[in-house]
Amino acid sequence: MFIFREQTQIEDLGNGVTRRILAHGGGMMAVEVTFEKDAVGPLHHHPHEQLTYVLSGRFAFTIDGETHEVSAGDTLYKKPDVVHGCVCLEPGVLLDTFTPQREDFLS
Amino acid sequence: MFIFREQTQIEDLGNGVTRRILAHGGGMMAVEVTFEKDAVGPLHHHPHEQLTYVLSGRFAFTIDGETHEVSAGDTLYKKPDVVHGCVCLEPGVLLDTFTPQREDFLS
């Protein structure tokens, strides 16, 4: 499956955060999430495994109570149900990949 | 798990292709693959599901006999065992995410 960027839709999640669902199928899904400065990804958890690749910007990221600043090229692995969240320090974009798919994002 | 880019290792795969294994754990792995112009990712297949995000450059990508040009922000989903490969048209970098992990990359 080929998904061309210009064919994807921007969803406004409010509070300075937008999302694009990218390629997905079988048990995997790729999602781009764009943050304005100071926008927050509140602490949350879900049963999906997740990898996050920082495409741009700078973020303070918390996983299971551990917080670090991350920037372009840094990556994060989140095991199922681990509590995680972020604060955007400089405007940027995260690429999240999930397994299984986030069916809640498709409904 | 936090993986900072400067802590990752570049592996030279030869023929103009290098690889960095990024965050991985549980059933997921992120891998950056850098191509020089005209470098080739030969047609191959594996039982892992795979998402590819084009970070930069331009590639002619073939999945299951279908070929398209892709560039930054385009994404590709590859189901298990599907035959896929690419030719690099302009130097660039792909982010591959696999489930399960590519144990063959870790050995």
Backbone of each chain as ProteinMPNN parsed JSONL, in Angstrom:
{"seq_chain_A": "MFIFREQTQIEDLGNGVTRRILAHGGGMMAVEVTFEKDAVGPLHHHPHEQLTYVLSGRFAFTIDGETHEVSAGDTLYKKPDVVHGCVCLEPGVLLDTFTPQREDFLS", "coords_chain_A": {"N_chain_A": [[0.848, -1.195, 0.0], [0.612, 2.144, -0.98], [0.821, 5.322, 0.416], [0.361, 8.554, -0.316], [1.611, 11.645, 0.772], [0.185, 14.016, 0.151], [-2.344, 13.154, -0.147], [-3.376, 12.646, 2.296], [-5.292, 13.412, 5.258], [-5.625, 16.27, 7.368], [-6.31, 16.28, 10.762], [-7.736, 18.28, 13.21], [-6.932, 18.304, 16.483], [-7.28, 20.069, 18.48], [-6.129, 22.521, 20.91], [-3.606, 23.114, 19.854], [-2.642, 20.897, 18.524], [-2.372, 18.73, 15.763], [-3.238, 15.976, 13.558], [-2.253, 13.424, 11.255], [-3.31, 10.536, 9.74], [-1.39, 8.031, 8.408], [0.109, 5.554, 6.29], [-1.366, 2.34, 6.86], [-2.258, -0.943, 7.943], [-3.06, -4.437, 8.193], [-1.54, -5.235, 11.118], [-0.429, -2.783, 11.837], [0.09, 0.798, 12.143], [0.809, 4.062, 10.987], [1.206, 7.368, 12.139], [1.266, 10.846, 11.921], [1.94, 13.493, 14.111], [1.462, 16.828, 14.822], [2.74, 19.517, 16.671], [2.155, 22.666, 18.183], [4.193, 25.192, 19.788], [4.436, 24.664, 23.277], [2.196, 23.073, 23.279], [0.482, 20.198, 24.53], [0.785, 16.719, 24.95], [-1.179, 14.924, 26.749], [-0.524, 12.869, 29.663], [-1.112, 9.45, 29.21], [-2.362, 6.133, 28.508], [-2.4, 3.014, 26.704], [-3.3, -0.149, 25.249], [-1.728, -0.731, 23.044], [1.463, -1.348, 21.555], [4.06, 1.047, 20.914], [6.098, 3.016, 18.781], [7.922, 6.018, 18.677], [9.166, 8.465, 16.538], [11.084, 11.312, 16.415], [10.436, 13.783, 14.258], [10.865, 16.529, 13.901], [11.509, 19.614, 15.738], [11.347, 20.093, 19.354], [10.921, 18.297, 22.315], [9.711, 17.666, 25.635], [9.654, 14.621, 26.966], [7.833, 12.139, 28.63], [8.03, 8.928, 29.924], [6.721, 6.357, 31.698], [7.271, 7.742, 34.066], [9.824, 8.747, 33.684], [11.62, 11.451, 32.405], [12.836, 13.102, 29.517], [14.506, 15.425, 27.324], [13.904, 15.501, 23.863], [14.819, 15.436, 20.369], [15.064, 15.94, 16.744], [15.38, 12.835, 15.134], [15.706, 11.322, 17.389], [14.361, 8.484, 19.119], [11.615, 6.659, 20.593], [10.521, 3.937, 22.497], [7.539, 2.482, 23.521], [6.112, 0.37, 25.741], [3.232, -1.872, 25.925], [0.491, -0.324, 27.567], [2.046, 1.376, 29.131], [2.457, 4.447, 30.89], [2.551, 7.548, 29.292], [3.565, 10.74, 27.859], [3.856, 14.132, 26.552], [5.411, 17.413, 26.311], [5.538, 20.145, 24.176], [8.422, 21.82, 23.35], [9.721, 23.221, 21.345], [8.204, 24.025, 18.27], [7.058, 21.197, 16.463], [7.116, 17.888, 14.951], [5.93, 14.616, 15.461], [6.404, 11.195, 14.595], [4.359, 8.589, 15.037], [4.187, 5.098, 15.466], [2.132, 2.331, 15.63], [1.321, -0.9, 17.001], [-1.179, -3.24, 17.86], [-3.192, -1.784, 15.145], [-4.561, 1.507, 15.786], [-7.637, 1.361, 16.268], [-9.429, 3.097, 17.343], [-8.691, 5.529, 16.284], [-9.616, 5.401, 13.744], [-12.321, 5.385, 13.739]], "CA_chain_A": [[0.0, 0.0, 0.0], [1.311, 3.429, -1.046], [0.03, 6.475, 0.863], [1.078, 9.778, -0.659], [1.316, 12.634, 1.805], [-0.803, 15.034, -0.219], [-3.68, 12.545, -0.129], [-3.808, 12.41, 3.68], [-6.141, 14.458, 5.835], [-5.221, 16.829, 8.659], [-7.376, 16.356, 11.77], [-7.4, 19.212, 14.285], [-7.293, 17.714, 17.777], [-7.436, 21.172, 19.43], [-5.017, 22.839, 21.822], [-2.307, 23.202, 19.177], [-2.201, 19.581, 18.055], [-3.07, 18.151, 14.61], [-2.848, 14.591, 13.295], [-2.496, 12.809, 9.94], [-3.15, 9.083, 9.687], [-0.623, 7.692, 7.206], [-0.1, 4.163, 5.885], [-1.704, 1.38, 7.904], [-2.811, -2.178, 7.41], [-2.715, -5.583, 9.03], [-1.424, -4.905, 12.534], [0.424, -1.596, 12.047], [-0.43, 2.097, 11.719], [1.703, 5.215, 11.128], [0.448, 8.595, 12.39], [2.065, 12.044, 12.17], [1.27, 14.407, 15.042], [2.14, 18.119, 14.777], [2.512, 20.28, 17.902], [2.613, 24.044, 18.361], [4.956, 25.362, 21.019], [3.703, 24.542, 24.544], [1.099, 22.106, 23.213], [0.716, 19.081, 25.452], [0.196, 15.388, 24.779], [-1.368, 14.569, 28.164], [-0.184, 11.508, 30.077], [-2.176, 8.503, 28.892], [-1.842, 4.797, 28.206], [-3.241, 2.204, 25.819], [-2.704, -1.501, 25.167], [-0.911, -0.854, 21.833], [2.878, -0.972, 21.548], [4.233, 2.28, 20.139], [7.399, 3.648, 18.56], [7.832, 7.424, 18.27], [10.361, 9.041, 15.918], [10.947, 12.774, 16.405], [10.753, 14.291, 12.917], [11.365, 17.901, 14.024], [11.121, 20.282, 16.973], [11.945, 19.632, 20.602], [9.844, 17.874, 23.218], [10.001, 17.008, 26.91], [8.864, 13.399, 26.872], [7.79, 11.333, 29.856], [7.592, 7.534, 29.781], [6.805, 5.623, 32.961], [7.835, 8.602, 35.101], [11.165, 9.215, 33.303], [11.465, 12.55, 31.447], [14.026, 13.58, 28.8], [14.284, 16.237, 26.129], [14.224, 14.782, 22.623], [14.741, 16.251, 19.152], [15.003, 15.187, 15.48], [16.136, 11.599, 15.02], [15.569, 10.518, 18.611], [13.229, 7.554, 19.047], [11.091, 6.212, 21.878], [9.7, 2.73, 22.488], [6.578, 2.445, 24.64], [5.494, -0.951, 25.85], [1.786, -1.77, 26.127], [-0.093, 0.188, 28.813], [2.923, 2.272, 29.875], [1.955, 5.832, 30.916], [3.471, 8.42, 28.557], [3.028, 12.012, 27.397], [4.909, 15.08, 26.172], [5.172, 18.849, 26.199], [6.317, 20.639, 23.041], [9.29, 22.939, 23.73], [9.866, 23.972, 20.088], [7.207, 23.422, 17.376], [7.62, 20.045, 15.786], [6.272, 16.795, 14.461], [6.276, 13.257, 15.876], [5.843, 10.073, 13.846], [4.009, 7.466, 15.918], [3.815, 3.839, 14.83], [1.454, 1.472, 16.605], [0.808, -2.239, 16.729], [-1.958, -3.281, 16.613], [-3.705, -0.496, 14.709], [-5.447, 2.282, 16.67], [-8.969, 1.361, 15.666], [-10.116, 4.285, 17.852], [-8.369, 6.671, 15.409], [-10.271, 5.204, 12.439], [-13.787, 5.425, 13.876]], "C_chain_A": [[0.888, 1.252, 0.0], [0.361, 4.521, -0.531], [0.858, 7.735, 0.605], [0.615, 10.901, 0.274], [0.184, 13.579, 1.429], [-2.224, 14.468, -0.244], [-4.193, 12.333, 1.295], [-4.536, 13.638, 4.216], [-5.546, 14.949, 7.147], [-6.446, 16.866, 9.569], [-6.919, 17.306, 12.859], [-7.874, 18.621, 15.61], [-7.491, 18.793, 18.841], [-6.186, 21.376, 20.258], [-3.645, 22.744, 21.153], [-1.765, 21.892, 18.659], [-3.044, 19.145, 16.845], [-2.478, 16.786, 14.29], [-3.132, 14.233, 11.835], [-2.32, 11.307, 10.103], [-2.503, 8.739, 8.345], [-0.874, 6.218, 6.862], [-0.464, 3.299, 7.094], [-2.318, 0.16, 7.23], [-2.417, -3.306, 8.329], [-2.704, -5.157, 10.479], [-0.623, -3.653, 12.817], [-0.261, -0.334, 11.531], [0.613, 3.176, 11.971], [0.872, 6.495, 11.203], [1.437, 9.733, 12.637], [1.289, 12.973, 13.076], [2.1, 15.689, 15.121], [1.736, 18.948, 15.996], [2.981, 21.723, 17.729], [3.42, 24.11, 19.652], [4.017, 25.338, 22.23], [2.49, 23.617, 24.47], [1.496, 20.855, 23.997], [0.051, 17.811, 24.92], [0.025, 14.84, 26.188], [-0.955, 13.126, 28.453], [-1.379, 10.588, 29.823], [-1.538, 7.13, 28.692], [-2.861, 4.048, 27.362], [-2.544, 0.846, 25.653], [-1.804, -1.707, 23.952], [0.559, -0.602, 22.16], [3.051, 0.228, 20.626], [5.709, 2.637, 20.007], [7.152, 5.086, 18.139], [9.179, 7.87, 17.724], [10.141, 10.544, 15.885], [11.4, 13.278, 15.036], [11.35, 15.692, 12.988], [10.925, 18.46, 15.363], [11.852, 19.721, 18.184], [10.815, 19.391, 21.594], [10.438, 17.411, 24.543], [9.065, 15.811, 26.978], [8.968, 12.624, 28.169], [7.26, 9.942, 29.531], [7.809, 6.858, 31.129], [7.565, 6.44, 34.02], [9.221, 9.154, 34.814], [11.025, 10.269, 32.202], [12.812, 12.934, 30.845], [13.594, 14.531, 27.694], [14.726, 15.45, 24.908], [14.061, 15.724, 21.44], [14.937, 15.347, 17.935], [15.929, 13.969, 15.484], [16.135, 10.754, 16.28], [14.315, 9.651, 18.489], [12.887, 7.026, 20.435], [10.305, 4.933, 21.658], [8.82, 2.738, 23.732], [5.912, 1.081, 24.665], [3.993, -0.799, 26.126], [1.444, -1.235, 27.52], [0.844, 1.069, 29.635], [2.352, 3.704, 29.797], [2.994, 6.734, 30.255], [2.766, 9.697, 28.114], [4.175, 12.951, 27.092], [4.429, 16.512, 26.255], [6.078, 19.336, 25.072], [7.098, 21.889, 23.438], [9.598, 23.833, 22.528], [8.979, 23.276, 19.08], [7.806, 22.28, 16.574], [6.595, 18.981, 15.487], [6.826, 15.465, 14.972], [5.671, 12.266, 14.889], [5.623, 8.928, 14.823], [3.671, 6.246, 15.071], [3.282, 2.903, 15.902], [1.305, 0.052, 16.085], [0.04, -2.69, 17.954], [-2.398, -1.877, 16.19], [-4.545, 0.176, 15.792], [-6.818, 2.362, 16.014], [-9.759, 2.581, 16.12], [-9.816, 5.519, 16.999], [-9.14, 6.591, 14.083], [-11.785, 5.377, 12.524], [-14.307, 6.85, 13.786]], "O_chain_A": [[1.776, 1.409, 0.838], [-0.775, 4.625, -0.996], [1.904, 7.951, 1.218], [-0.575, 11.083, 0.529], [-0.667, 13.91, 2.255], [-3.193, 15.22, -0.35], [-5.325, 11.887, 1.482], [-4.407, 14.744, 3.691], [-5.03, 14.162, 7.94], [-7.488, 17.409, 9.201], [-5.817, 17.151, 13.384], [-9.074, 18.457, 15.83], [-7.833, 18.478, 19.981], [-5.302, 20.521, 20.303], [-2.658, 22.354, 21.778], [-0.571, 21.773, 18.383], [-4.273, 19.185, 16.892], [-1.358, 16.474, 14.696], [-4.122, 14.679, 11.256], [-1.27, 10.858, 10.563], [-3.007, 9.112, 7.286], [-1.959, 5.699, 7.122], [0.051, 3.494, 8.195], [-2.823, 0.227, 6.109], [-1.527, -3.145, 9.163], [-3.736, -4.762, 11.021], [-0.17, -3.47, 13.947], [-1.078, -0.383, 10.612], [1.231, 3.212, 13.035], [-0.058, 6.682, 10.419], [2.341, 9.605, 13.463], [0.106, 13.221, 12.844], [3.287, 15.65, 15.443], [0.553, 19.069, 16.316], [4.062, 21.974, 17.197], [3.349, 23.216, 20.496], [2.936, 25.925, 22.199], [1.822, 23.395, 25.48], [2.673, 20.51, 24.108], [-1.104, 17.835, 24.494], [0.987, 14.339, 26.771], [-1.032, 12.266, 27.576], [-2.512, 10.911, 30.18], [-0.314, 6.997, 28.707], [-4.036, 4.41, 27.318], [-1.343, 0.723, 25.892], [-1.174, -2.758, 23.834], [0.865, 0.275, 22.967], [2.288, 0.408, 19.677], [6.47, 2.574, 20.972], [6.264, 5.348, 17.327], [10.212, 7.679, 18.366], [9.118, 11.007, 15.38], [12.581, 13.213, 14.695], [12.252, 16.015, 12.214], [10.084, 17.877, 16.046], [12.831, 18.984, 18.062], [9.877, 20.182, 21.694], [11.526, 16.836, 24.578], [7.845, 15.961, 27.04], [10.051, 12.471, 28.735], [6.189, 9.791, 28.943], [8.929, 6.795, 31.635], [8.386, 5.906, 34.765], [9.749, 9.941, 35.6], [10.387, 10.015, 31.181], [13.805, 13.075, 31.559], [12.472, 14.457, 27.192], [15.78, 14.815, 24.909], [13.283, 16.677, 21.485], [14.973, 14.125, 18.073], [17.114, 14.076, 15.8], [16.525, 9.586, 16.242], [13.339, 10.033, 17.843], [13.736, 6.954, 21.324], [9.504, 4.852, 20.726], [9.292, 2.969, 24.845], [5.23, 0.693, 23.717], [3.538, 0.277, 26.514], [2.035, -1.646, 28.519], [0.479, 1.476, 30.738], [1.83, 4.112, 28.759], [4.172, 6.696, 30.608], [1.541, 9.741, 28.006], [5.335, 12.621, 27.338], [3.231, 16.796, 26.268], [7.255, 18.979, 25.022], [6.507, 22.9, 23.817], [9.721, 25.05, 22.668], [8.983, 22.046, 19.02], [8.923, 22.382, 16.067], [5.398, 19.136, 15.728], [8.032, 15.221, 14.922], [4.558, 12.468, 14.403], [6.574, 8.368, 15.367], [2.953, 6.352, 14.077], [3.906, 2.711, 16.946], [1.178, -0.171, 14.881], [0.571, -2.535, 19.054], [-2.012, -0.892, 16.819], [-5.164, -0.498, 16.615], [-7.12, 3.315, 15.295], [-10.641, 3.059, 15.406], [-10.606, 6.463, 16.991], [-9.293, 7.595, 13.388], [-12.455, 5.503, 11.499], [-15.514, 7.073, 13.88]]}, "seq_chain_B": "MFIFREQTQIEDLGNGVTRRILAHGGGMMAVEVTFEKDAVGPLHHHPHEQLTYVLSGRFAFTIDGETHEVSAGDTLYKKPDVVHGCVCLEPGVLLDTFTPQREDFLS", "coords_chain_B": {"N_chain_B": [[11.5, 3.406, 26.766], [14.22, 5.395, 25.828], [15.935, 6.358, 22.953], [18.652, 8.019, 21.945], [19.669, 9.811, 19.113], [22.436, 10.317, 18.691], [23.635, 8.312, 20.039], [23.365, 6.063, 18.568], [24.488, 3.522, 16.247], [26.153, 3.563, 13.098], [25.796, 1.286, 10.511], [27.53, -0.017, 7.819], [26.191, -1.191, 4.949], [27.151, -1.626, 2.497], [27.467, -0.938, -1.092], [26.434, 1.665, -1.161], [24.569, 1.957, 0.867], [23.561, 2.552, 4.176], [22.791, 1.777, 7.644], [20.942, 2.432, 10.627], [20.037, 1.099, 13.649], [17.318, 1.901, 15.58], [15.114, 2.853, 18.249], [13.748, -0.035, 19.856], [11.828, -2.827, 20.936], [9.877, -5.22, 22.802], [7.58, -6.133, 20.48], [8.34, -4.533, 18.328], [10.384, -2.611, 16.03], [12.453, 0.114, 15.062], [14.174, 1.392, 12.268], [16.594, 3.244, 10.583], [17.422, 3.839, 7.238], [19.873, 4.764, 4.995], [20.414, 5.984, 1.761], [22.62, 6.309, -0.985], [22.591, 8.102, -4.139], [21.198, 6.157, -6.735], [21.628, 3.826, -5.355], [20.49, 0.574, -4.406], [17.783, -1.14, -2.963], [17.423, -4.341, -2.968], [14.846, -6.443, -4.413], [12.984, -8.271, -2.081], [11.717, -10.39, 0.554], [10.02, -10.972, 3.682], [8.814, -12.365, 6.773], [7.887, -10.397, 8.468], [5.663, -7.695, 9.233], [5.719, -4.394, 7.833], [6.211, -0.896, 7.994], [7.076, 1.892, 6.038], [8.455, 5.086, 6.164], [9.15, 7.865, 4.269], [11.828, 9.785, 4.86], [13.523, 11.608, 3.585], [14.768, 12.577, 0.312], [14.324, 10.788, -2.844], [12.649, 8.032, -4.177], [12.201, 5.127, -6.221], [9.811, 2.886, -5.674], [8.908, -0.459, -5.252], [6.239, -2.588, -4.646], [4.907, -5.681, -4.394], [4.918, -5.897, -7.177], [3.967, -3.433, -8.027], [4.935, -0.187, -8.884], [5.97, 2.987, -7.72], [6.97, 6.455, -7.58], [8.289, 7.924, -4.684], [8.497, 10.367, -2.042], [9.569, 12.714, 0.553], [7.614, 12.252, 3.45], [5.79, 10.544, 2.333], [4.304, 7.318, 2.767], [4.533, 3.75, 3.233], [2.922, 0.647, 3.402], [3.715, -2.675, 4.091], [2.652, -5.872, 3.772], [3.014, -9.049, 5.514], [5.544, -11.072, 4.048], [5.275, -9.996, 1.495], [6.699, -9.138, -1.666], [9.177, -6.709, -2.039], [11.037, -3.691, -2.834], [13.501, -1.132, -3.646], [14.774, 1.669, -5.591], [17.104, 4.221, -5.348], [16.512, 7.477, -6.263], [17.095, 10.13, -5.712], [19.446, 11.127, -3.273], [18.715, 9.901, -0.013], [16.75, 9.115, 2.948], [15.166, 6.43, 4.565], [12.688, 5.559, 6.957], [12.158, 2.627, 8.5], [9.759, 0.582, 10.04], [9.197, -2.29, 11.895], [7.168, -5.154, 12.688], [7.047, -8.487, 13.874], [10.087, -7.729, 15.778], [13.157, -7.405, 13.855], [15.0, -9.851, 14.292], [17.157, -10.816, 12.949], [18.608, -8.542, 12.339], [19.778, -7.895, 14.693], [21.587, -9.777, 15.37]], "CA_chain_B": [[12.897, 3.402, 26.319], [14.654, 6.543, 25.026], [17.147, 6.138, 22.166], [19.106, 9.292, 21.391], [20.295, 9.543, 17.809], [23.909, 10.329, 18.706], [24.11, 7.076, 20.67], [23.161, 4.912, 17.679], [25.642, 3.138, 15.429], [25.944, 3.428, 11.658], [26.314, 0.05, 9.917], [27.681, 0.095, 6.366], [25.704, -2.413, 4.305], [27.785, -1.712, 1.173], [26.705, -0.497, -2.268], [25.787, 2.967, -0.978], [23.471, 1.87, 1.828], [23.922, 2.401, 5.592], [21.633, 1.504, 8.5], [20.992, 2.661, 12.08], [18.931, 0.522, 14.415], [16.858, 2.908, 16.547], [14.384, 2.253, 19.368], [13.065, -1.296, 19.614], [11.481, -3.522, 22.174], [8.651, -5.988, 22.634], [7.384, -6.646, 19.14], [8.541, -3.481, 17.313], [11.746, -2.105, 15.813], [12.607, 1.225, 14.107], [15.472, 1.338, 11.603], [16.814, 4.258, 9.553], [18.271, 3.329, 6.163], [20.317, 5.891, 4.174], [20.795, 5.545, 0.41], [23.213, 7.202, -1.974], [21.884, 8.064, -5.424], [21.285, 4.916, -7.519], [21.716, 2.631, -4.509], [19.331, -0.3, -4.609], [17.288, -2.095, -1.974], [16.955, -5.398, -3.887], [13.567, -7.089, -4.111], [13.124, -9.304, -1.059], [10.51, -10.527, 1.379], [10.24, -11.486, 5.034], [7.501, -12.583, 7.402], [7.544, -9.25, 9.312], [4.961, -6.539, 8.678], [6.641, -3.256, 7.762], [5.825, 0.437, 7.517], [8.213, 2.726, 5.639], [8.191, 6.53, 6.06], [10.257, 8.5, 3.534], [12.296, 10.966, 5.597], [14.104, 12.568, 2.638], [15.19, 11.986, -0.954], [13.287, 10.315, -3.758], [12.849, 6.607, -4.415], [11.229, 4.332, -6.984], [9.526, 1.792, -4.755], [8.072, -1.528, -5.809], [5.601, -3.487, -3.675], [4.029, -6.661, -5.042], [4.871, -5.645, -8.613], [3.467, -2.072, -8.31], [6.035, 0.744, -8.654], [5.666, 4.42, -7.695], [7.977, 7.342, -6.997], [7.883, 8.445, -3.375], [9.409, 11.361, -1.461], [9.395, 12.972, 1.996], [6.269, 12.245, 4.005], [5.009, 9.421, 1.806], [4.439, 6.116, 3.609], [4.267, 2.484, 2.557], [2.655, -0.509, 4.263], [4.056, -3.939, 3.442], [2.134, -7.007, 4.533], [4.013, -10.102, 5.658], [5.968, -11.884, 2.905], [5.124, -9.335, 0.193], [7.977, -8.821, -2.303], [9.323, -5.249, -2.139], [12.394, -3.191, -2.993], [13.529, 0.26, -4.105], [15.954, 2.271, -6.203], [17.199, 5.603, -4.871], [16.602, 8.423, -7.383], [17.83, 11.27, -5.127], [19.922, 10.619, -1.984], [17.687, 10.079, 1.001], [16.678, 8.262, 4.13], [13.885, 5.788, 4.864], [12.482, 5.017, 8.3], [11.41, 1.374, 8.471], [9.303, 0.044, 11.323], [8.831, -3.691, 11.72], [6.659, -6.012, 13.754], [7.852, -8.379, 15.095], [11.429, -7.217, 15.58], [14.067, -8.098, 12.954], [16.056, -10.464, 15.111], [18.323, -10.979, 12.079], [19.391, -7.303, 12.368], [20.406, -7.759, 16.013], [22.577, -10.838, 15.608]], "C_chain_B": [[13.176, 4.635, 25.452], [15.924, 6.152, 24.266], [17.52, 7.465, 21.495], [19.953, 9.017, 20.16], [21.811, 9.428, 17.882], [24.477, 9.077, 19.376], [23.97, 5.866, 19.757], [24.373, 4.719, 16.775], [25.25, 3.088, 13.953], [26.572, 2.11, 11.201], [26.389, 0.259, 8.413], [27.275, -1.222, 5.727], [26.323, -2.599, 2.922], [26.882, -1.172, 0.083], [25.885, 0.765, -2.013], [24.65, 2.983, 0.008], [24.04, 1.725, 3.245], [22.642, 2.309, 6.422], [21.938, 1.906, 9.934], [19.795, 1.971, 12.698], [18.587, 1.513, 15.525], [16.086, 2.192, 17.66], [13.749, 0.929, 18.946], [12.803, -1.957, 20.954], [10.215, -4.303, 21.93], [8.579, -6.553, 21.236], [7.635, -5.639, 18.041], [10.003, -3.067, 17.222], [11.717, -0.974, 14.777], [14.038, 1.228, 13.572], [15.531, 2.447, 10.546], [17.761, 3.687, 8.508], [18.574, 4.488, 5.21], [20.871, 5.376, 2.842], [21.519, 6.666, -0.324], [22.388, 7.106, -3.262], [22.211, 6.76, -6.156], [21.509, 3.663, -6.668], [20.389, 1.869, -4.585], [19.028, -1.092, -3.344], [16.686, -3.244, -2.781], [15.602, -5.975, -3.454], [13.798, -8.234, -3.132], [11.794, -9.433, -0.33], [10.893, -11.15, 2.708], [8.878, -11.588, 5.72], [7.035, -11.413, 8.286], [6.631, -8.289, 8.554], [5.893, -5.342, 8.74], [5.912, -1.995, 7.312], [7.094, 1.188, 7.152], [7.744, 4.17, 5.512], [9.392, 7.127, 5.341], [10.632, 9.791, 4.264], [12.838, 12.023, 4.644], [14.472, 11.823, 1.362], [14.004, 11.568, -1.815], [13.642, 8.892, -4.169], [11.799, 6.085, -5.398], [11.016, 3.063, -6.174], [8.595, 0.798, -5.42], [7.547, -2.403, -4.674], [4.663, -4.389, -4.46], [3.828, -6.316, -6.519], [4.391, -4.261, -9.015], [4.565, -1.071, -7.944], [5.539, 2.189, -8.701], [6.881, 5.178, -7.196], [7.436, 7.904, -5.7], [8.941, 9.425, -2.876], [8.95, 11.7, -0.051], [7.929, 13.015, 2.409], [5.376, 11.167, 3.438], [5.282, 8.185, 2.664], [3.961, 4.885, 2.848], [3.973, 1.424, 3.602], [2.959, -1.773, 3.468], [3.57, -5.088, 4.311], [3.192, -8.11, 4.602], [4.269, -10.813, 4.328], [5.755, -11.236, 1.544], [6.521, -8.988, -0.357], [8.06, -7.305, -2.499], [10.79, -4.882, -2.282], [12.345, -1.781, -3.53], [14.832, 0.578, -4.82], [15.961, 3.732, -5.774], [17.436, 6.545, -6.048], [17.314, 9.713, -6.967], [18.202, 10.847, -3.724], [18.907, 10.883, -0.87], [17.73, 9.003, 2.064], [15.262, 7.73, 4.28], [13.851, 5.404, 6.34], [11.602, 3.783, 8.167], [11.003, 0.988, 9.886], [8.753, -1.357, 11.074], [8.079, -4.215, 12.941], [6.572, -7.422, 13.21], [9.224, -7.771, 14.788], [12.2, -8.056, 14.546], [15.214, -8.658, 13.781], [17.329, -10.648, 14.283], [19.186, -9.707, 12.048], [20.19, -7.176, 13.671], [21.536, -8.76, 16.219], [23.939, -10.466, 15.043]], "O_chain_B": [[12.472, 4.893, 24.475], [16.882, 5.667, 24.869], [16.817, 7.961, 20.615], [20.816, 8.139, 20.147], [22.411, 8.57, 17.235], [25.676, 8.817, 19.283], [24.397, 4.768, 20.111], [25.172, 5.634, 16.57], [24.161, 2.632, 13.602], [27.744, 1.85, 11.474], [25.406, 0.672, 7.797], [27.925, -2.247, 5.931], [26.063, -3.597, 2.249], [25.686, -0.971, 0.294], [24.794, 0.93, -2.558], [23.841, 3.911, 0.004], [24.9, 0.877, 3.486], [21.563, 2.702, 5.978], [23.063, 1.74, 10.404], [18.656, 2.232, 12.309], [19.449, 1.911, 16.308], [16.384, 1.04, 17.973], [13.272, 0.79, 17.82], [13.464, -1.681, 21.955], [9.536, -4.066, 20.931], [9.42, -7.362, 20.843], [7.19, -5.852, 16.913], [10.757, -3.155, 18.192], [11.049, -1.082, 13.749], [14.994, 1.085, 14.334], [14.63, 2.572, 9.718], [18.793, 3.113, 8.855], [17.66, 5.118, 4.68], [21.687, 4.455, 2.807], [21.093, 7.82, -0.294], [21.606, 6.175, -3.454], [23.362, 6.323, -6.186], [21.573, 2.557, -7.204], [19.325, 2.45, -4.797], [19.935, -1.651, -2.727], [15.548, -3.137, -3.237], [15.27, -5.986, -2.269], [14.689, -9.061, -3.325], [10.862, -8.668, -0.577], [11.946, -11.772, 2.843], [7.909, -10.964, 5.287], [5.915, -11.433, 8.795], [6.809, -8.092, 7.352], [6.764, -5.279, 9.607], [5.108, -2.02, 6.38], [8.082, 1.127, 7.883], [6.755, 4.449, 4.835], [10.531, 6.917, 5.758], [9.867, 10.754, 4.288], [12.635, 13.215, 4.87], [14.487, 10.593, 1.332], [12.857, 11.934, -1.559], [14.797, 8.591, -4.471], [10.657, 6.544, -5.404], [11.935, 2.261, -6.008], [7.618, 1.174, -6.068], [8.316, -2.895, -3.848], [3.735, -3.913, -5.114], [2.722, -6.425, -7.049], [4.397, -3.926, -10.2], [5.074, -1.096, -6.824], [4.788, 2.571, -9.599], [7.72, 4.628, -6.483], [6.277, 8.309, -5.618], [10.115, 9.333, -3.233], [8.049, 11.054, 0.484], [7.115, 13.714, 1.806], [4.312, 10.891, 3.993], [6.371, 8.035, 3.217], [3.116, 4.962, 1.956], [4.7, 1.312, 4.588], [2.523, -1.927, 2.328], [4.02, -5.257, 5.444], [4.153, -8.101, 3.833], [3.337, -11.115, 3.582], [6.029, -11.868, 0.524], [7.411, -8.594, 0.398], [7.146, -6.688, -3.047], [11.675, -5.65, -1.905], [11.267, -1.275, -3.841], [15.836, -0.121, -4.686], [14.93, 4.403, -5.834], [18.441, 6.427, -6.75], [18.041, 10.315, -7.758], [17.372, 10.263, -3.027], [18.316, 11.961, -0.8], [18.594, 8.127, 2.083], [14.287, 8.469, 4.142], [14.859, 4.978, 6.903], [10.441, 3.879, 7.77], [11.807, 1.06, 10.815], [7.953, -1.576, 10.165], [8.317, -3.784, 14.07], [6.038, -7.571, 12.111], [9.482, -7.349, 13.661], [11.94, -9.247, 14.378], [16.256, -8.023, 13.944], [18.436, -10.641, 14.821], [20.38, -9.789, 11.759], [21.167, -6.43, 13.732], [22.347, -8.611, 17.133], [24.887, -11.243, 15.154]]}, "name": "protein", "num_of_chains": 2, "seq": "MFIFREQTQIEDLGNGVTRRILAHGGGMMAVEVTFEKDAVGPLHHHPHEQLTYVLSGRFAFTIDGETHEVSAGDTLYKKPDVVHGCVCLEPGVLLDTFTPQREDFLSMFIFREQTQIEDLGNGVTRRILAHGGGMMAVEVTFEKDAVGPLHHHPHEQLTYVLSGRFAFTIDGETHEVSAGDTLYKKPDVVHGCVCLEPGVLLDTFTPQREDFLS"}
